[in-house]
Amino acid sequence: MRYFSVESLKGDEAGHWTGSYRARHRWHISGVECPRFGVWAGMDAFPSVDLAEVAEPALSEWKGPMSLPEYKRLTALVRPFVPPELPLYAGCTFGPMVGTAQGKFGPVTCWPSWEVVLREDAVELLKVEGLKGVIAVRMELKSRRSTMPALYELEARPLAKLHPDCIGEFKTPACDICGRPESFDLPPKRWLLRSTVPEGLDVFGVEGANLHVVSERFIETVQRLGPSDVHYQELPVG
């Protein structure tokens, strides 16, 4: 099986579609001020995680960084609702995206670079074809166009890892005070660590990299619906 990361168009590239949206996830954990690393926040999004039962207004308020005690209090409240295999730290967002949309969308949209959106017919086709690991959460978007098809955010759970040889030595170590994970700059040439690739899945993410990885079967399927304003960069497995 061959794998590819879904990449957004470059700023000077012309696309086929006019669609755009402005939206935020319903819940989030704000940034935290760590005594070791200062203020920081990650970017992992888990739209399938429902925090409606957590009675905590701070999770829906977009504000500045929290103190370390407040951050630990919120993560303790949220942890029971997040699958154990998923990370939980400052900057994580949850629930559907809520906002507005306009224009016409292709089967797959990647904008900004860390968000991938599927048109409703693409989600339906992926399900009919039996692709695995496709977690698509309907976005709650208002639009002036009554005929606009529903849009779904594609969740990429960080199950795989990049090979250590392509990351090199430019890494920030994990923090045992605030829980910040190990981080690194995304290398231009990258490949997956074979032992971490989830067998049989057509969609997954990469730990610490904010990448949506899809199989060649995923690409072949959505391309039946026409062009998408995205690039697919192959990620070898080594």
Secondary structure, 3 states (H helix, E strand, C coil): CCEEEEEECCCCCCCCCCCEEEEEEEEECCCEEECCCEEECCCCEECCCCCCCCCCHHHHCCCCCECHHHHHHHHHHHHHHCCCCCCCCCCCEEEEEEEEEECCCCCEEECCCCCEEEEHHHHHHHHHCCCCCCEEEECEEECCCCCCCCEEEEECCEEECECHHHHCCCEECCCCCCCCCCEECCCCCCCECHHHCCCCCCEEEECCCCCEEEEHHHHHHHHHHCCCEEEEEECCEC
